[in-house]
Amino acid sequence: MEDSADSLSAKGAKRLVVVSNRLPFKKIRQKGKVKWVRSAGGLVTALDPVLRKTGGVWLGWGGDTPRQVHNRKVNFYDAGEAKSPGFEGNYVIGEIPLSEGEIRNYYRGFANSVIWPLFHYFFEKCDINADQWKSYKEVNHIFAKAIVDFAGPDDLIWLQDYHLLLVPEYVHRMRPDLKTHLFIHIPFPHHEILSVLPWHVEIMAGVTYAASVGFHDKQYLANFLISVQRAGIGKTDRSNSLIRFGEDRICRLYAHGISIDFDHFNAVSRSDEARKHTHRLRKRCAGKKMVLGVDRLDYSKGIKERLYAIEHCLEEHPELLEKVVFYQIAVPSRQNVKEYRAIRSDIESLIGRINGRFSTTAWTPIHYFFRTVPFAQLVATYRAADVGLVTPLRDGMNLVAKEYVASHSDEDGVLILSRFAGAARELKTGALLVNPYSAEEISNALYRALTMSPKDRRHRMRRMRRVVEKNDIDNWLTACWSSFHGENTSIHKKKQIPNTVGAGL
């Protein structure tokens, strides 16, 4: 059911308004009919439960790419109607129309060919282009206009991630009565890295118009403050993590790692459906140890480097032949981008070579799945895995690591985790931390994990589970609310078990 911006504003209650590049549902046209399908990704996994508990509005692009957009009107829909089987949402989604050219230049171009690689320290993959920068600014202005056209002065406007870094300033210039808050989910680089970008000062200035800016890690916050200071934007107060602009404007910074709904993963892992699938997987492994990787198909996830490490491990430890199987789930990502198609091709060729080298008539070492996985099946796969292999080259957080831990209600299993993932700071008490660029280091950790005593496995898993249970999605949300300077006082938070269906990739 569509709703109008006027009727939404007329409700008068204070609302949470989440704004991200993509909606939690993607619009697909089939034979002249519109179908909405569930989106995958860490942002949806984390924020969908939040909006279910608070109610409110989620604004974003719906996935449709017409050649031209003749009407910028935002269409609002009830998220619980015909969106996804079993979905029981209680919030509204607002679809912001974008054209094929805008998505090509703003999203695939500047956001994912400049900001994403630069912030992840992949200089060689940056394609700095002035036309794409212009498109990025234009689309950020479109998002800002969509916000100011319907938001009430008491609404809590929460912007998500690197696609929308200029929106705080644009909203402020159109509606100074509105306050925006921003959370940056990817790493924030050191100033020397950031300054490669010709427009980094303009971007930093745009971000600081937000009333608060959140990061997953204290180091990202420190990098941001240094860049603000070097750029001469406002007056930095490092001891209080503030940026002051005269008497009437403050940008508050905070660092608190995003998390998952531990109780939900834990409960699903104990369900009959998950137990049956776990049993089937272990039966299929026929007594062999199972090592699992679950990643969005992206060069930052370190899948190729991980495969070289697996090959090295089998070379160094021939006693593992026919004793272990490696499952790699690669969730499709940006398939219309040439570079990502090349990544997929490289990974599949490498897997084919390794399997060709080590396979026997009774055993294939690497099992590869290029697809999304239903939620209960994914949780069961996590639980079935003796070892979770999470080795991104650099990651803002990485919720897969936490999902693996939360799914092990049997309190068993070993997590091998990149020290360059944001989750490493929290999970270092139990995980085996590795340099993802070192095949030898990952190989050694693999051998250690596969030969670890049951007592050590359980001790490590219990410590990590306590951390994830304590620092769950509600804990993250509370930290964010606190940074909003009490603006959450009239938002009603309802405890409700979420029904997420995707991995936090």
Long-range contacts (C-beta under 8 A, 24 or more apart in sequence): 1-77, 1-78, 1-81, 2-75, 2-76, 2-77, 3-76, 3-77, 3-78, 3-92, 4-76, 5-74, 5-76, 5-149, 5-150, 6-150, 8-57, 8-76, 8-92, 8-150, 9-150, 9-151, 9-152, 12-152, 13-490, 14-152, 14-154, 14-155, 14-156, 14-490, 14-491, 15-55, 15-56, 15-57, 15-152, 15-155, 15-156, 15-491, 16-50, 16-51, 16-54, 16-55, 16-56, 16-57, 16-155, 16-156, 16-158, 16-491, 17-56, 17-57, 17-58, 17-59, 17-147, 17-151, 17-155, 17-156, 17-157, 17-158, 18-47, 18-50, 18-51, 18-56, 18-57, 18-58, 18-59, 18-158, 18-160, 19-58, 19-59, 19-60, 19-143, 19-147, 19-157, 19-158, 19-159, 19-160, 19-164, 19-167, 20-47, 20-58, 20-59, 20-60, 20-159, 20-160, 20-161, 20-163, 20-164, 21-60, 21-61, 21-107, 21-111, 21-160, 21-161, 21-163, 21-164, 22-60, 22-61, 22-63, 23-58, 23-59, 23-60, 23-61, 23-62, 23-63, 23-93, 23-95, 24-48, 24-58, 24-79, 24-93, 25-62, 25-79, 25-83, 25-84, 25-93, 26-62, 26-63, 27-62, 27-63, 27-64, 27-95, 28-63, 29-64, 36-82, 36-83, 36-84, 37-84, 38-83, 38-84, 38-87, 38-501, 38-502, 39-63, 39-502, 40-296, 40-331, 40-372, 40-502, 40-503, 40-505, 41-296, 41-502, 41-504, 41-505, 42-185, 42-258, 42-397, 42-398, 42-399, 42-503, 42-504, 42-505, 43-160, 43-161, 43-185, 44-500, 44-502, 45-260, 45-399, 45-500, 45-502, 45-503, 45-504, 46-258, 46-259, 46-260, 46-399, 46-473, 46-476, 46-504, 47-160, 48-89, 48-498, 48-500, 49-261, 49-264, 49-473, 49-496, 49-498, 49-500, 50-473, 50-477, 51-79, 51-89, 51-91, 52-88, 52-89, 52-90, 52-91, 52-494, 52-496, 52-498, 53-493, 53-494, 53-495, 53-496, 54-91, 54-491, 54-492, 54-493, 54-494, 55-90, 55-91, 55-492, 55-494, 56-91, 56-92, 56-491, 57-91, 57-92, 57-93, 57-94, 58-91, 58-92, 58-93, 58-94, 59-93, 59-94, 59-96, 59-143, 59-146, 59-147, 60-93, 60-94, 60-95, 60-96, 61-95, 61-96, 61-97, 61-98, 61-103, 61-107, 62-95, 62-96, 62-97, 64-95, 64-97, 64-98, 65-98, 65-99, 65-100, 65-103, 66-97, 66-99, 66-100, 67-99, 67-100, 67-101, 68-99, 69-97, 69-98, 69-99, 69-102, 71-97, 72-97, 72-142, 72-145, 72-146, 73-97, 74-146, 74-149, 74-150, 84-501, 86-499, 86-501, 87-499, 88-499, 90-494, 94-146, 94-150, 96-142, 96-143, 96-146, 98-139, 98-142, 101-135, 102-135, 102-138, 102-139, 102-142, 105-131, 105-132, 105-134, 105-135, 105-136, 106-132, 106-135, 106-136, 106-138, 106-139, 106-140, 106-163, 107-139, 107-163, 108-334, 108-336, 108-337, 109-135, 109-136, 110-135, 110-136, 111-136, 111-162, 111-163, 112-334, 112-337, 114-197, 115-162, 115-165, 116-162, 116-186, 116-300, 118-189, 118-193, 118-194, 118-196, 118-197, 119-162, 119-186, 119-187, 119-188, 119-189, 119-193, 120-186, 120-187, 120-300, 120-393, 120-394, 121-187, 121-189, 121-193, 121-394, 122-299, 122-300, 123-193, 123-196, 125-299, 125-339, 126-196, 128-196, 128-197, 128-198, 133-199, 136-166, 137-166, 140-164, 140-165, 140-166, 140-167, 140-170, 140-206, 141-166, 141-170, 143-167, 143-170, 144-170, 144-171, 144-174, 145-170, 145-174, 147-171, 147-178, 147-180, 148-174, 148-175, 148-178, 151-175, 151-178, 153-177, 153-178, 154-490, 156-181, 156-484, 156-487, 156-488, 156-491, 157-181, 158-182, 158-183, 158-480, 159-183, 159-210, 160-185, 161-185, 161-186, 162-186, 165-203, 165-206, 165-207, 166-202, 166-203, 166-206, 166-207, 167-206, 168-206, 168-207, 168-208, 168-209, 168-210, 169-205, 169-206, 169-209, 170-206, 171-209, 172-209, 179-211, 179-487, 180-209, 180-210, 180-211, 181-210, 181-211, 181-212, 181-213, 181-214, 181-480, 181-483, 181-484, 182-207, 182-210, 182-212, 182-213, 182-214, 183-213, 183-214, 183-215, 183-258, 183-480, 184-213, 184-214, 184-215, 184-220, 184-396, 185-216, 185-258, 185-396, 185-397, 186-396, 187-217, 187-220, 187-394, 187-395, 187-396, 187-422, 188-215, 188-220, 188-221, 188-223, 188-224, 189-223, 190-223, 190-226, 191-223, 191-226, 191-227, 191-230, 194-223, 194-227, 195-227, 195-230, 200-227, 200-231, 201-231, 201-233, 204-228, 204-231, 204-233, 205-231, 205-233, 207-251, 208-233, 208-234, 208-243, 208-245, 208-251, 209-249, 209-251, 210-251, 211-250, 211-251, 211-252, 211-484, 211-485, 212-251, 212-252, 212-253, 212-254, 212-483, 212-484, 212-485, 213-251, 213-252, 213-253, 213-254, 214-253, 214-254, 214-255, 214-256, 214-480, 214-483, 215-253, 215-254, 215-255, 216-255, 216-256, 216-257, 216-258, 216-396, 216-397, 216-422, 217-255, 217-257, 217-396, 217-422, 217-425, 218-255, 220-255, 220-396, 221-253, 221-254, 221-255, 224-253, 225-253, 252-483, 252-485, 254-479, 254-480, 254-482, 254-483, 256-476, 256-479, 256-480, 257-397, 257-422, 257-423, 257-425, 257-426, 257-471, 257-476, 258-397, 258-399, 258-473, 258-476, 259-399, 259-402, 259-468, 259-471, 259-472, 259-473, 259-475, 259-476, 260-399, 260-402, 260-403, 260-406, 260-468, 260-472, 260-473, 260-504, 261-472, 261-473, 261-474, 261-497, 261-498, 261-500, 262-402, 262-406, 262-465, 262-468, 262-469, 262-472, 262-473, 263-469, 263-472, 263-497, 264-497, 264-498, 264-500, 265-379, 265-403, 265-406, 265-407, 266-406, 266-407, 266-409, 266-469, 267-497, 268-375, 268-376, 268-379, 268-407, 269-379, 269-380, 269-382, 269-383, 269-406, 269-407, 269-408, 269-409, 270-409, 271-376, 273-376, 273-380, 274-376, 274-377, 274-379, 274-380, 274-383, 275-380, 276-380, 277-376, 277-377, 277-380, 277-381, 277-384, 278-380, 278-381, 278-383, 278-384, 281-380, 281-381, 281-384, 282-384, 285-325, 285-384, 288-322, 288-323, 288-324, 288-325, 288-363, 289-323, 289-324, 289-325, 289-386, 289-387, 289-450, 290-324, 290-325, 290-327, 290-384, 290-385, 290-386, 290-387, 291-324, 291-325, 291-326, 291-327, 291-385, 291-386, 291-387, 291-388, 291-389, 291-446, 291-449, 291-450, 292-326, 292-327, 292-328, 292-329, 292-381, 292-382, 292-384, 292-385, 292-387, 292-388, 292-389, 292-404, 293-326, 293-327, 293-328, 293-329, 293-388, 293-389, 293-390, 293-391, 294-329, 294-331, 294-373, 294-378, 294-381, 294-382, 294-390, 294-400, 294-403, 294-404, 294-503, 294-505, 295-328, 295-329, 295-330, 295-331, 295-392, 295-400, 295-505, 296-330, 296-331, 296-333, 296-505, 297-330, 297-331, 297-332, 297-333, 297-340, 297-343, 297-344, 297-347, 297-370, 298-333, 298-334, 298-340, 298-343, 299-339, 299-343, 299-393, 300-392, 300-393, 300-394, 300-395, 301-391, 301-392, 301-393, 301-395, 302-391, 302-392, 302-393, 302-418, 302-436, 303-328, 303-330, 303-343, 303-347, 304-343, 304-346, 304-347, 304-350, 305-391, 305-393, 305-436, 305-437, 305-439, 305-442, 306-389, 306-391, 306-436, 306-442, 307-347, 307-350, 307-351, 307-354, 307-366, 308-350, 308-439, 309-391, 309-438, 309-439, 309-440, 309-441, 309-442, 309-443, 309-446, 310-354, 310-365, 310-366, 310-443, 310-446, 311-354, 311-357, 311-439, 312-439, 312-440, 312-442, 312-443, 313-442, 313-443, 313-446, 313-447, 314-354, 314-358, 314-365, 316-443, 316-447, 317-447, 320-447, 320-450, 321-358, 321-360, 321-363, 321-365, 322-360, 322-362, 322-363, 324-365, 324-450, 325-363, 325-364, 325-365, 325-366, 325-367, 326-365, 326-366, 326-367, 326-389, 327-367, 327-369, 327-381, 327-385, 328-366, 328-367, 328-368, 328-369, 329-369, 329-371, 329-373, 329-378, 329-381, 330-368, 330-369, 330-370, 331-371, 331-372, 331-373, 331-503, 331-505, 332-370, 332-371, 332-372, 333-505, 344-370, 372-502, 372-503, 373-503, 374-501, 375-499, 375-500, 375-501, 375-502, 378-403, 378-503, 379-403, 379-407, 380-407, 382-407, 382-408, 383-407, 383-408, 383-409, 383-410, 383-413, 385-413, 386-412, 386-413, 386-414, 386-449, 386-450, 387-413, 387-414, 387-415, 387-416, 387-446, 387-449, 387-450, 388-413, 388-414, 388-415, 388-416, 389-416, 389-442, 389-446, 390-415, 390-416, 390-417, 390-418, 390-421, 390-423, 391-416, 391-417, 391-418, 391-434, 391-436, 391-442, 392-418, 392-420, 392-421, 392-436, 393-418, 393-420, 393-436, 393-437, 394-420, 394-421, 395-420, 395-421, 395-422, 395-423, 396-422, 397-421, 397-422, 397-423, 398-422, 398-423, 398-504, 399-423, 399-503, 399-504, 399-505, 400-503, 400-504, 400-505, 401-427, 401-431, 402-427, 402-468, 402-504, 403-503, 403-504, 405-430, 405-461, 405-464, 405-465, 405-468, 406-465, 406-468, 406-469, 408-461, 408-465, 411-458, 411-461, 411-462, 411-465, 412-454, 412-457, 412-458, 412-461, 413-457, 413-461, 414-449, 414-452, 414-457, 414-460, 414-461, 415-460, 415-461, 415-464, 416-442, 416-445, 416-446, 416-449, 426-467, 426-468, 426-471, 427-464, 427-467, 427-468, 429-460, 429-463, 429-464, 429-467, 430-459, 430-460, 430-461, 430-462, 430-463, 430-464, 430-467, 431-460, 431-464
